[in-house]
Amino acid sequence: TLAEKAGLVNINHEASKALQMLSSTIDKEAFAQTIEKLALFKLFDQNPLSVEDIENCAPLSFESDIDDLLNCVAEGEIDNIRPTIDRLSAQGVNATSICIGMIRHFKNLFSVVAEPDGIHRGLSKLRPPFFGNKKEKLRLHASLWPLRKSKFALRVLIELDLKLRSANQKSPKFALMERELIRLAIYSSSKTT
């Protein structure tokens, strides 16, 4: 494999899965560069390659800023929502793309909390699977957003998506999105279950 050719032979099972998933989400050249970077990163490190190592070396994209925004909303960090939206906007990401990312996250969250066998089982059923920090964040969000709250968030986000795509929409799209995300962040810290 490409990893073995680069000298990466000590890879734990979860990291191996994460590498497979990464290879399917980025182009071949970017993946080859990431493998080379990982090999250099682990050159004098005898510990097995971990998911955290992969996260540290994987190419950055606007998805990491969308993840930051997801975390702000899900964890009720209202003050960080606007600056994160501004960063995404400056990178050329449109409001609809951000909304789609939020919907995807809350759908995953809903399926995790709706699992009758518990959060751990719900996390293990997700496809594609989550690893490392993303998995731990989703576990945290599942504890903050029980079934009723997750369902409410999905309804708000789907309505927001429809408004953002509407030809009759007169409000600035980012302002509309910011207002709804702040509303959800406030709701995340409410005691409603």
GIBEL-V381435 format. One line per field, one symbol per residue. ss: DSSP state (~ for helix, > for strand, _ for the rest). phi: phi as a letter, one per 20 degrees, with the letter a starting at -180 (. if undefined). A space follows every 50 residues. Layout:
BEGIN
ss = ???
phi = ???
END
This chain:
BEGIN
ss = _~~~~_____>_~~~~~~~~~~~~~__~~~~~~~~~~~~~~_______>_ ~~~~~~~____~~~~~~~~~~~~~___~~~~~~~~~~~~~____~~~~~~ ~~~~~~~~~~~~~~____~~~~~~~______~~~~~~~~~~~~~__~~~~ ~~~~~~~~~~~~~~~_______~~~~~~~~~~~~~~~~_____
phi = .ffffenedecfgffffffffffedcfgfffffffffffffegddefffd ffffffdffebffffffffgfgffdmegfeffffffffffeneeffffff fffgfffffffffeffeofgffffefcffdclfffffffffffecfgfff ffffffffffgfffeffefdfgfffffggfffgfffffefefd
END
